Amino acid sequence: MDTNKESLSSSNVTNKYFYFLVKRLFDVVLSFIAMIVLSPVFLIIAIAIKLDDSGPVFYKHMRIGMNGEPLGVYKFRSMTTKYKTFDEFYVTLNEEQKREWDTNFKLENDPRITKVGNILRKTSIDELPQILNIFIGNMSIIGPRPVIQDEVDLYGKDKNKFLSVKPGLTGYWAANGRSSTTYEERMEMELYYVDNCSLWLDIKIFFKTIVSVIKGEGAK
């Protein structure tokens, strides 16, 4: 038996356990503080959404979470309630828009986005309700952005690797290009994070995200 390999493997497991334990502690503490501090901001945003477009303030979008579990991601509603289903909206798109959606799972100029919603998206404020997801424990502050099933399938043989960590409010891809990258580049960046996640990398992503949000880079 190679005792060096056994010791190295045991050390890696211990390091990973410590990493995820500390990460969860930070998630709980920071999300709890954020919910308290940001509650007045949430109220102002809720009023603005209601005045701009009648309908619910919050929106829960179903995504795929860790280990393939269904995940309801909370967001401030940034789209009109005109369309009851996505299929109802999809049939109104022209061929170019359909190709754009089928390739990137989003539209550069989505006609469903409201005036207030446009501001929320450009500043990434629409994502803030995911603080609740983080506090509950089905998301983390840092991790790959949550995706829908069609996107998961694109990862092919790396699908299980991608789903082996919790989705994040922000992550390596979100802090490094976001809307300016192709979907293939996005997948490479998300998998890079899964392979190299550490407290130091999380700290760098956290502060880089703050800078990106302030500059309004890549958020659409």
C-alpha positions in Angstrom: 0.0 0.0 0.0 1.3 3.5 -0.9 1.0 5.3 2.4 2.0 8.6 0.8 -1.0 8.5 -1.6 -3.3 7.4 1.2 -2.1 10.3 3.4 -2.5 12.8 0.5 -6.0 11.6 -0.3 -7.0 11.9 3.4 -5.6 15.4 3.5 -7.5 16.5 0.4 -10.8 15.2 1.9 -10.1 17.0 5.2 -9.2 20.3 3.3 -12.4 20.1 1.2 -14.5 19.4 4.3 -13.0 22.4 6.1 -13.5 24.6 3.0 -17.2 23.7 2.6 -17.8 24.1 6.4 -16.3 27.6 6.4 -18.1 28.5 3.2 -21.4 27.5 4.7 -20.7 29.5 7.8 -20.0 32.6 5.8 -23.1 32.0 3.6 -25.3 31.9 6.7 -23.8 34.9 8.5 -23.5 37.2 5.4 -27.0 36.3 4.1 -28.6 36.9 7.5 -26.9 40.3 7.8 -27.8 41.2 4.2 -31.5 40.4 4.7 -31.6 42.8 7.7 -29.5 45.6 6.2 -31.2 45.5 2.7 -34.8 45.3 3.9 -35.4 49.0 3.4 -34.0 48.7 -0.1 -36.2 45.7 -0.8 -39.2 47.8 0.2 -38.3 50.6 -2.2 -37.7 48.2 -5.1 -41.0 46.4 -4.4 -42.9 49.7 -4.6 -41.1 50.6 -7.9 -42.0 47.3 -9.5 -45.6 47.6 -8.5 -45.9 51.2 -9.9 -44.2 50.2 -13.2 -46.0 47.0 -13.9 -48.8 45.5 -11.9 -48.1 42.0 -10.7 -46.0 40.1 -8.1 -42.8 41.7 -6.8 -40.9 38.4 -6.6 -40.5 35.7 -9.2 -39.3 32.1 -8.6 -37.6 30.6 -11.6 -37.1 26.8 -11.6 -33.5 25.8 -12.2 -31.3 22.8 -11.5 -29.5 22.8 -8.2 -26.7 20.7 -6.6 -26.8 17.0 -7.5 -29.6 17.7 -10.1 -32.2 18.7 -7.5 -35.0 21.1 -8.6 -34.2 24.7 -7.4 -36.6 27.6 -7.1 -34.4 30.7 -7.6 -35.9 33.9 -6.1 -35.6 37.1 -8.1 -37.2 40.5 -8.2 -39.6 40.4 -11.1 -38.1 42.2 -14.1 -40.4 41.1 -16.8 -44.0 41.9 -17.8 -46.8 39.6 -16.8 -48.2 39.8 -20.3 -47.2 36.3 -21.2 -48.5 33.4 -19.1 -46.0 30.9 -20.4 -42.6 31.0 -22.2 -44.1 29.1 -25.2 -46.6 31.9 -25.5 -43.8 34.4 -25.8 -41.5 32.2 -27.9 -44.0 32.1 -30.8 -43.9 35.9 -31.1 -40.2 35.9 -31.8 -38.8 36.3 -35.3 -36.4 33.7 -36.7 -33.3 35.6 -35.7 -34.5 36.0 -32.1 -35.3 32.3 -31.9 -31.8 31.4 -33.1 -30.4 33.8 -30.5 -32.5 32.2 -27.7 -31.7 28.6 -28.8 -28.0 29.4 -28.8 -27.6 31.5 -25.6 -30.9 30.9 -23.7 -31.4 34.7 -23.5 -32.0 37.7 -25.7 -29.8 40.7 -26.0 -32.9 42.9 -26.1 -35.7 41.0 -24.5 -39.0 42.8 -25.1 -40.5 41.3 -21.9 -38.2 43.4 -19.7 -40.0 46.3 -18.0 -38.4 49.8 -17.4 -37.7 49.1 -13.8 -36.7 45.6 -14.7 -34.1 46.9 -17.1 -32.5 49.0 -14.3 -32.6 46.0 -11.9 -30.9 43.8 -14.4 -28.2 46.2 -15.4 -27.2 46.6 -11.8 -27.8 42.9 -11.0 -30.2 44.0 -8.2 -32.8 41.6 -9.5 -30.7 38.8 -8.2 -30.6 40.0 -4.5 -33.6 37.9 -3.3 -31.4 34.9 -3.8 -30.0 35.9 -0.4 -32.9 33.8 0.9 -31.8 30.8 -1.2 -28.3 31.2 0.3 -29.7 31.4 3.9 -31.9 28.3 3.3 -28.9 26.5 2.0 -29.7 25.5 -1.6 -27.4 28.2 -3.0 -24.1 29.7 -2.0 -22.7 33.2 -2.3 -20.0 31.9 -4.7 -20.6 29.1 -7.2 -21.6 28.4 -10.8 -24.8 30.3 -11.8 -27.9 28.1 -11.6 -29.1 26.9 -15.0 -32.1 25.2 -16.6 -32.2 21.5 -17.7 -31.4 22.3 -21.3 -28.2 24.0 -20.2 -27.2 21.2 -17.9 -27.4 18.8 -20.8 -24.9 20.8 -22.8 -22.2 19.8 -20.2 -22.3 16.3 -21.5 -19.9 14.0 -19.7 -19.1 16.9 -17.3 -22.7 17.3 -16.2 -22.2 15.5 -12.8 -19.1 17.5 -12.1 -20.9 20.8 -12.8 -23.7 19.7 -10.5 -21.4 18.6 -7.7 -21.3 22.0 -6.0 -24.0 24.5 -5.0 -25.1 27.2 -7.5 -24.0 30.7 -6.5 -25.3 34.2 -6.4 -22.1 35.0 -8.3 -19.2 33.0 -9.6 -16.1 32.7 -11.7 -18.0 33.2 -15.0 -20.3 35.9 -13.6 -17.3 37.9 -12.4 -15.3 37.4 -15.5 -17.2 38.5 -18.6 -20.7 37.3 -18.1 -22.7 38.6 -21.1 -19.6 39.2 -23.2 -18.7 35.5 -23.4 -20.0 32.7 -25.5 -21.9 29.8 -23.9 -18.9 27.5 -24.5 -16.6 29.9 -22.7 -19.1 30.1 -19.9 -19.1 26.3 -19.5 -15.3 26.2 -19.4 -15.2 28.9 -16.8 -17.8 27.3 -14.6 -16.0 23.9 -14.8 -12.7 25.6 -14.0 -14.3 26.9 -10.8 -15.5 23.4 -9.8 -12.0 22.0 -10.3 -10.3 24.8 -8.4 -12.7 26.1 -5.8 -11.1 27.4 -2.6 -11.5 30.1 0.0 -9.0 32.2 -1.7 -10.6 31.9 -5.1 -14.0 32.6 -3.5 -12.6 35.8 -1.9 -11.2 37.0 -5.2 -14.5 36.3 -7.0 -16.5 38.1 -4.3 -14.5 41.4 -4.6 -14.3 41.2 -8.3 -18.1 40.9 -8.5 -18.4 44.0 -6.4 -16.2 46.0 -8.7 -18.0 44.6 -11.8 -21.4 45.6 -10.3 -20.2 49.1 -9.5 -18.9 49.5 -13.1 -22.0 47.9 -14.6 -19.9 45.3 -16.5 -21.5 42.3 -18.1 -24.9 42.5 -16.4 -27.8 42.1 -18.9 
